[in-house]
Amino acid sequence: MGRVEILTGVERRRVWTAEDKLRIVAEVETSGSGVAEIARRHHILPQQIYTWRKKLGRDIRSASGSGVTLLPVALIGPDAESEPDRAAAAEKVAAKRPAKLSRIEIGCKGGRILKVDASIAPETLKALIRSVEDA
């Protein structure tokens, strides 16, 4: 006669559906709780959530909803253009801006960050950057 083994405990290897994985990863992103807390709540290891997030192509840092967008910036020297051309270009850019107020973050020397409204005048911005970097 062969040997029979009966397991009465909870099976440790669970099968998670794609919907369950998405729900748990989304819970981490939206709840504000840490990965470890969410993992304990669902009786899994935090590494499992990180693995699912990697496979699903999600990143908690980029899913924070901050709406940060990086834009190209060009520095214009005083002799690059005439003053009227520069003012016309600034007005043209201002006309294309959306109605929603935007903010710009500029990394300055010494690790300082300057946060300003996107509608700031270029000359004012230049003076602010110089004063922050000289401080």
ROSENU-342393 format. One record per residue (C-alpha): residue number from 1; x, y, z; residue in one letter. Coordinates in nm, 4 decimals. Example, Ala and Ser with C-alpha at 12.3 -4.5 7.8 and 13.67 -1.06 7.14 Angstrom:
1/1.2300/-0.4500/0.7800/A
2/1.3670/-0.1060/0.7140/S
! end
This chain:
1/0.0000/0.0000/0.0000/M
2/0.1255/0.3514/-0.0807/G
3/0.1742/0.6323/0.1619/R
4/-0.0976/0.9024/0.1776/V
5/-0.0349/1.2437/0.3268/E
6/-0.3209/1.4757/0.4199/I
7/-0.2485/1.8461/0.4530/L
8/-0.4927/2.0317/0.6735/T
9/-0.3209/2.3722/0.6928/G
10/-0.3514/2.6659/0.4590/V
11/-0.1677/2.6195/0.1312/E
12/0.1248/2.8636/0.1260/R
13/0.1578/2.8864/-0.2500/R
14/-0.1331/3.0971/-0.3569/R
15/-0.2333/3.1865/-0.7068/V
16/-0.3136/3.5546/-0.7529/W
17/-0.5252/3.6667/-1.0441/T
18/-0.4146/3.9631/-1.2540/A
19/-0.7051/4.1629/-1.1088/E
20/-0.5905/4.0875/-0.7516/D
21/-0.2348/4.1947/-0.8340/K
22/-0.3549/4.5176/-0.9954/L
23/-0.5835/4.5900/-0.7004/R
24/-0.3041/4.5415/-0.4438/I
25/-0.0515/4.7476/-0.6411/V
26/-0.3118/5.0216/-0.6894/A
27/-0.3860/5.0123/-0.3160/E
28/-0.0199/5.0833/-0.2431/V
29/-0.0204/5.3725/-0.4909/E
30/-0.3405/5.5367/-0.3695/T
31/-0.3724/5.4592/0.0013/S
32/-0.0693/5.6479/0.1241/G
33/0.0248/5.3439/0.3321/S
34/0.3634/5.1816/0.2968/G
35/0.4302/4.8690/0.0962/V
36/0.5056/4.6724/0.4144/A
37/0.1693/4.7630/0.5698/E
38/-0.0263/4.6647/0.2573/I
39/0.1732/4.3400/0.2336/A
40/0.0893/4.2497/0.5953/R
41/-0.2759/4.3255/0.5314/R
42/-0.2792/4.0743/0.2419/H
43/-0.0468/3.8212/0.4119/H
44/0.2285/3.8482/0.1518/I
45/0.5887/3.9654/0.1543/L
46/0.6651/4.3225/0.0440/P
47/0.9010/4.1820/-0.2201/Q
48/0.5996/4.0250/-0.3902/Q
49/0.4364/4.3655/-0.4339/I
50/0.7604/4.5098/-0.5751/Y
51/0.7826/4.2185/-0.8195/T
52/0.4227/4.2634/-0.9334/W
53/0.4729/4.6364/-0.9719/R
54/0.7844/4.5780/-1.1838/K
55/0.6038/4.3240/-1.4031/K
56/0.3051/4.5553/-1.4406/L
57/0.5370/4.8401/-1.5410/G
58/0.4359/5.0641/-1.2534/R
59/0.6503/5.2769/-1.0320/D
60/0.5171/5.4191/-0.7054/I
61/0.7434/5.7224/-0.7313/R
62/0.5971/5.8202/-1.0702/S
63/0.2419/5.7348/-0.9738/A
64/0.2263/5.9868/-0.6958/S
65/0.0135/6.2126/-0.9108/G
66/0.2451/6.5094/-0.8909/S
67/0.2059/6.5854/-1.2610/G
68/0.5692/6.6874/-1.2998/V
69/0.6694/6.7436/-1.6599/T
70/1.0219/6.8246/-1.7744/L
71/1.0570/7.0757/-2.0548/L
72/1.3594/7.1766/-2.2636/P
73/1.5146/7.5079/-2.1655/V
74/1.7472/7.7340/-2.3626/A
75/1.9536/8.0122/-2.2086/L
76/1.9613/8.3237/-2.4201/I
77/2.2555/8.5602/-2.3939/G
78/2.2090/8.9361/-2.4005/P
79/2.3340/8.9622/-2.7588/D
80/2.1459/8.6576/-2.8938/A
81/1.8342/8.8504/-2.9911/E
82/1.7120/9.2038/-2.9816/S
83/1.4827/9.3056/-2.6927/E
84/1.1650/9.3435/-2.9089/P
85/1.2140/8.9942/-3.0565/D
86/1.2533/8.8478/-2.7070/R
87/0.9386/9.0229/-2.5814/A
88/0.7407/8.9044/-2.8840/A
89/0.8591/8.5475/-2.8258/A
90/0.7579/8.5657/-2.4580/A
91/0.4096/8.6919/-2.5510/E
92/0.3728/8.4143/-2.8079/K
93/0.4632/8.1505/-2.5467/V
94/0.2275/8.3106/-2.2925/A
95/-0.0585/8.2953/-2.5426/A
96/-0.0081/7.9192/-2.5878/K
97/-0.0153/7.8421/-2.2129/R
98/-0.3175/7.6572/-2.0770/P
99/-0.5576/7.8375/-1.8447/A
100/-0.4466/7.6145/-1.5551/K
101/-0.1775/7.7761/-1.3429/L
102/0.1568/7.6028/-1.3735/S
103/0.4678/7.6069/-1.1601/R
104/0.8299/7.5718/-1.2596/I
105/1.1001/7.4178/-1.0406/E
106/1.4557/7.5198/-1.1179/I
107/1.7543/7.3456/-0.9601/G
108/2.0175/7.6052/-0.8693/C
109/2.3746/7.5855/-0.7456/K
110/2.4247/7.4433/-0.3986/G
111/2.1202/7.2146/-0.4280/G
112/1.8692/7.4968/-0.3877/R
113/1.5384/7.4689/-0.5704/I
114/1.3530/7.7752/-0.6950/L
115/0.9766/7.7278/-0.7407/K
116/0.7942/7.9967/-0.9411/V
117/0.4742/8.0435/-1.1371/D
118/0.5107/7.9672/-1.5064/A
119/0.3741/8.3111/-1.5935/S
120/0.6707/8.4929/-1.4373/I
121/0.8416/8.7496/-1.6571/A
122/1.1758/8.6307/-1.7991/P
123/1.3684/8.9289/-1.6573/E
124/1.2233/8.8709/-1.3104/T
125/1.3076/8.5011/-1.3316/L
126/1.6627/8.5799/-1.4371/K
127/1.7045/8.8151/-1.1389/A
128/1.5622/8.5532/-0.9006/L
129/1.7951/8.2823/-1.0280/I
130/2.0964/8.5121/-0.9920/R
131/1.9999/8.6111/-0.6367/S
132/1.9431/8.2491/-0.5297/V
133/2.2720/8.1322/-0.6806/E
134/2.4637/8.4240/-0.5252/D
135/2.3191/8.3572/-0.1785/A
! end
